[in-house]
Amino acid sequence: MAATRLRSRCSTWCLAERVHRIVQPSSIAPPAANYAHAVRVDAATCWLHTSGVVPVAPDGSTPVDIGDQADLVWRNIGAMLDEAEMAPSDVVSVTTYVVAGEALATVMAARDRFLGTHRAASTLVTVAALAQPAWRMEIAIVAAR
């Protein structure tokens, strides 16, 4: 019952006007890819912070291909956004961890497909390994509405 009340209250609050804007100072170089240098959030009433979202399907399987892993992670993020009554356009920050040697462009392309024309602040970090050897990448996001 408490969860239902919370969701209902958050849904009402989250219907507020979009509260973030891209910050791209003309005094610095433009972003190196499809992301924003910064995102300003004013008066957000609903926030979503994810843990590192990993490439595990509902049946517990993990794809081998890095592109398939990236698409699965973004589908998992989409499910979290849906459950939180938010949308890809509410994402303000993306932190991606990729095992060194994997195709970074493939991982970035999956992000771009999911976010479409929306831009979020984005950091991509290469790492030696993740918690499970089969995981070649994971993503944490912050969304605000």
N, C-alpha and C positions, 0 to 999 in steps of 0.2 A: 504494500500500500504506500509506504513512504517513497519507494522508487517511482511509483506512478505519479504521485504528487510532484516530485522533483522534476520528472520529465515534462509534465504538464506546465509547470512554472517556467522551466527553461525554454520550452517551446514558445510560450508567450513572449518571454524576454528576447528570444532569438529572432523574433519577427521584426526587430528593430532595423532601421536603415543600416546599410553596410558601413562599417566603422574603420576600414583600413584603406590606406593609399600607399602607392609605391613612392619611395624616396630615391631619386636619381640625381644627385648633385651634378650640375654641369661643370663643376670645378675638378672632377675626378674622371678617370677613364671609364667608359661604359662597361657593363658586365661582359665577361668573356663568353657567355652562352645565354640561354633563355631563362634568366632569373633576374631578380631585383637585388640591388645592393642592400636595400633595407625596406622594411614595411612599417609604416606608422599605424598604430592601432589606438583609436580614440574611443573611450567609453564602451568597450566590449562588455557584454553581459554574460556571454557564454564562451568558455575556453575549452579546448580539447588538447590535451598533451598525450601523445602515445608513447609507449615504450618502444624499443626497437622492434619494428614489425618485420618478421622473418618470412622466408619463402616456404611456408608449410601449408599445404592444402587441407581442407576439412578432414580428409581421410588419413592425414598424417604423412603423406608423401611429399617429397621435395623434388622439383624438376632438376635435371642435370644442367641444362643449358642456361647460361646467365641471362639471356633475353627472356626466357620463360620464367625464371626466378623473379626478374624485375617486374614483369607483368603481373605475376601472382601477388607480389608484395603490394603493388598498387591496387589490385582488386581487394586485398585484405584491408587496406587503408580506406578504400571506398565503402566497404561494409561498415567499418568503424564510424566513418562520417555519416553514413545513412542512419545508423543506430543512434547517433548523437543528434540527428536532425540537422545536419550541416551538409555543405556541398564542397566540391573541389575549390570553388571560388573563395571559400572561407580559410583556406590554407595560407598561413602567413610565413611559415618557416619549415624548411626541409633539411634534414641532416642525413646524408647517405654514407654508408660505410661499405666499401667494396674491397674484397681481397685483392692484394697486389697482383698484377698480371692479367686481370680480367678486363674485358672490353668496356671501358668507361663510356664510350659513345653510345653503346647499346643500352646501358643503364640510364643515361641521360635522356635518350630517345623515349624510353618508357615513361619517364617523368613528364616529358613534354606532351606525350599523347594523353596522359591522364589529366593534366592541368589545362590542356588546350591553350587558349590565348591568355589565361591567367598567369601571372608571375608572382612567385613567392621568393623570399630570401632563401638562398640555398647554399649549402656547404657539402662538398664531396671529399671524403677522407679515405685514403687507401690504408689498409691494415694488413698485418701478416696473416691473421686468421680471425674467425668468429667462433662463437661458443660451440657450434657443431661443424664438423668438417664438411658436410654437404652444403652448408649455407655459404654462398659466395658473396652475398650482399644482404644488407638490412637497412631499413629506413625508419627514422623517427620524425614525426611532424608535430607542429603546433598549428591549431586552427582557432580563429576568433570570429565571433559574430556579435 
